[in-house]
Amino acid sequence: MSMLNRAIQEFRRGLMKRRGILVLVWAIILGVNTWTENLGDLLRLQSIGFKWNSSPDFLSFFYFEDISRIHSHFIIVKIGHFIGFAIFDLLIFNWTRNHKWSLVLSISFAVLTEILQLFFGRDGRLYDVIIDSLGVLTVYSILKYTRIVDHLN
């Protein structure tokens, strides 16, 4: 193998590693935003706190009637869910170059974060998983559409 080929392979390995680190960093950012005890304190005071609830109300995961009452800025929070998981999916796709894996990993992480919220004293909800998944599916659709358009040109 020539030195040039080795250098190219080493560069690619480093690039994949950096992409993986970006995914991990974004997952941590999403996790902190999702699991911190009080989202308002995080946004206003940059205060992070965690509280463990060893026996959460799992049925609350399926509540839909509180979607607009759960947070005073619920539209901004839900847009944050959408955009946060759209970015997460884009980063995973950029890392794996595989739509199926990026969809599975992103939506699985959305489910995991919402279920874990119940243990952190927050309101994990199915509707947030749906909003997160819509962000993921939007990125998937855009990537698929641009790939189709590129092939047509």
C-alpha positions in Angstrom: 0.0 0.0 0.0 1.4 3.4 -0.9 2.0 6.2 1.5 -0.7 8.2 -0.1 -3.3 5.4 0.3 -2.3 5.0 4.0 -2.6 8.8 4.5 -6.0 8.8 2.9 -7.2 5.9 5.1 -5.8 7.6 8.2 -7.6 10.8 7.3 -10.9 9.0 6.8 -10.5 7.2 10.1 -9.9 10.5 11.9 -12.9 12.0 10.1 -15.2 9.2 11.2 -13.9 9.5 14.7 -14.7 13.3 14.7 -18.1 12.7 13.3 -18.8 10.1 16.0 -17.6 12.6 18.7 -20.0 15.2 17.3 -22.9 12.7 17.6 -21.9 12.0 21.2 -21.6 15.6 22.1 -25.0 16.4 20.6 -26.5 13.4 22.4 -25.1 14.8 25.7 -26.6 18.2 24.9 -30.0 16.7 24.2 -29.7 14.5 27.3 -28.9 17.5 29.6 -31.7 19.5 28.1 -34.1 16.6 28.5 -33.1 15.2 31.9 -32.3 18.4 33.9 -34.7 18.9 36.8 -36.0 22.3 35.6 -35.8 23.3 31.9 -36.7 26.9 32.9 -33.8 27.1 35.3 -31.5 25.7 32.6 -32.6 28.3 30.0 -32.8 31.3 32.3 -30.1 30.6 34.9 -27.9 28.0 33.1 -28.5 25.9 36.2 -28.4 22.1 35.8 -29.9 19.8 38.4 -30.9 16.2 38.4 -33.5 14.5 40.6 -34.1 10.7 40.5 -37.6 9.3 40.8 -37.3 5.5 41.3 -41.1 4.9 40.8 -42.4 7.1 38.0 -45.9 7.2 36.7 -45.5 5.3 33.4 -49.1 6.0 32.3 -48.3 9.7 32.2 -46.2 8.9 29.1 -49.4 8.5 27.2 -51.1 11.8 28.4 -51.9 14.1 25.5 -54.3 16.6 27.1 -51.5 18.6 28.7 -49.6 19.3 25.5 -50.2 23.1 25.7 -50.3 23.5 29.5 -47.2 21.6 30.5 -44.9 24.6 29.7 -45.6 28.3 29.3 -43.5 28.4 26.2 -44.6 25.1 24.9 -44.4 26.1 21.2 -40.7 27.1 21.5 -40.0 23.9 23.5 -41.7 21.7 20.9 -39.8 23.4 18.1 -36.6 22.7 20.1 -37.6 19.0 20.2 -38.1 19.0 16.4 -34.9 20.9 15.5 -32.8 19.1 18.2 -33.6 15.6 16.8 -33.4 16.8 13.2 -29.8 17.9 13.9 -29.2 14.6 15.8 -30.3 12.6 12.8 -28.3 14.7 10.3 -25.2 14.2 12.5 -25.8 10.4 12.7 -26.4 10.2 9.0 -23.2 12.2 8.3 -21.4 9.7 10.6 -22.9 6.4 9.3 -23.9 7.4 5.8 -26.8 5.0 6.2 -30.4 6.2 6.3 -31.8 3.2 8.1 -29.2 3.4 10.9 -29.7 7.1 11.4 -33.5 6.7 11.5 -33.3 3.8 14.0 -30.7 5.4 16.2 -32.4 8.8 16.2 -35.9 7.6 16.9 -34.6 5.1 19.5 -32.8 7.9 21.3 -36.0 10.0 21.2 -37.9 7.1 22.9 -35.1 6.6 25.4 -34.9 10.3 26.4 -38.6 10.6 26.9 -38.9 7.4 29.0 -35.9 8.4 31.1 -37.5 11.8 31.7 -40.0 10.0 33.9 -37.2 8.8 36.1 -35.7 12.3 36.3 -38.9 14.0 37.6 -39.8 15.4 34.2 -42.8 14.8 32.0 -41.8 12.3 29.4 -44.5 12.2 26.7 -45.4 10.1 23.7 -46.2 13.4 21.8 -42.6 14.5 22.3 -41.4 11.3 20.7 -43.7 12.0 17.8 -42.4 15.6 17.5 -38.8 14.3 17.7 -39.5 11.7 15.1 -41.1 14.3 12.8 -37.8 16.2 13.0 -35.9 13.0 12.1 -38.2 12.1 9.3 -38.0 15.6 7.9 -34.2 15.3 7.6 -34.6 11.9 6.1 -37.1 13.2 3.5 -34.8 16.2 2.6 -31.8 14.0 2.2 -33.7 11.5 0.0 -35.3 14.3 -2.1 -31.9 16.0 -2.7 -30.4 12.7 -3.6 -33.2 12.0 -6.2 -32.8 15.5 -7.6 -29.0 15.1 -7.9 -29.5 11.9 -9.8 -32.0 13.6 -12.2 -29.5 16.4 -13.0 
